[in-house]
Protein backbone atom coordinates (compact mmCIF):
# COMPACT_ATOMS: atom_id res chain seq x y z
CA UNK A 1 0.00 0.00 0.00
CA UNK A 2 2.79 2.41 0.92
CA UNK A 3 4.58 1.57 -2.35
CA UNK A 4 1.60 2.88 -4.29
CA UNK A 5 1.98 6.29 -2.64
CA UNK A 6 5.45 6.64 -4.17
CA UNK A 7 4.87 4.98 -7.53
CA UNK A 8 5.83 6.70 -10.78
CA UNK A 9 2.28 6.73 -12.18
CA UNK A 10 1.04 8.43 -9.01
CA UNK A 11 3.89 10.96 -9.12
CA UNK A 12 3.04 11.65 -12.77
CA UNK A 13 -0.58 12.41 -11.84
CA UNK A 14 0.52 14.74 -9.05
CA UNK A 15 2.89 16.61 -11.37
CA UNK A 16 0.19 16.97 -14.05
CA UNK A 17 -2.22 18.40 -11.48
CA UNK A 18 0.38 20.87 -10.24
CA UNK A 19 1.20 21.83 -13.84
CA UNK A 20 -2.49 22.48 -14.58
CA UNK A 21 -2.79 24.56 -11.41
CA UNK A 22 0.20 26.65 -12.49
CA UNK A 23 -1.38 27.11 -15.92
CA UNK A 24 -4.45 28.58 -14.26
CA UNK A 25 -2.38 30.85 -12.01
CA UNK A 26 -0.32 32.09 -14.94
CA UNK A 27 -3.45 32.75 -17.02
CA UNK A 28 -5.00 34.76 -14.20
CA UNK A 29 -1.77 36.67 -13.54
CA UNK A 30 -1.45 37.50 -17.25
CA UNK A 31 -5.00 38.88 -17.40
CA UNK A 32 -4.36 40.95 -14.29
CA UNK A 33 -2.45 43.94 -15.71
CA UNK A 34 -1.16 44.88 -12.26
CA UNK A 35 0.51 41.49 -11.76
CA UNK A 36 4.04 41.19 -10.47
CA UNK A 37 6.36 40.42 -13.41
CA UNK A 38 8.92 38.65 -11.20
CA UNK A 39 6.28 36.36 -9.72
CA UNK A 40 4.98 35.59 -13.19
CA UNK A 41 8.46 34.63 -14.41
CA UNK A 42 8.93 32.38 -11.37
CA UNK A 43 5.61 30.65 -12.02
CA UNK A 44 6.56 30.08 -15.65
CA UNK A 45 9.96 28.69 -14.66
CA UNK A 46 8.34 26.31 -12.16
CA UNK A 47 5.85 25.20 -14.83
CA UNK A 48 8.71 24.48 -17.23
CA UNK A 49 10.54 22.42 -14.58
CA UNK A 50 7.36 20.44 -13.97
CA UNK A 51 6.98 19.82 -17.70
CA UNK A 52 10.53 18.44 -17.80
CA UNK A 53 9.85 16.15 -14.84
CA UNK A 54 6.62 14.95 -16.46
CA UNK A 55 8.48 14.18 -19.69
CA UNK A 56 11.19 12.24 -17.84
CA UNK A 57 8.66 10.10 -15.98
CA UNK A 58 6.64 9.47 -19.14
CA UNK A 59 9.82 8.31 -20.92
CA UNK A 60 10.68 6.06 -18.00
CA UNK A 61 7.21 4.51 -17.91
CA UNK A 62 7.10 4.00 -21.70
CA UNK A 63 10.60 3.30 -22.99
CA UNK A 64 11.08 3.63 -26.75
CA UNK A 65 10.40 0.57 -28.87
CA UNK A 66 13.46 -1.11 -30.40
CA UNK A 67 13.95 -0.40 -34.10
Protein Blocks (a to p, Z undefined) as FASTA:
>chain_A
ZZmmmgmklmmmmmmmmmmmmmmmmmmmmmmmmbcfklmmmmmmmmmmmmmmmmmmmmmm
mccddZZ
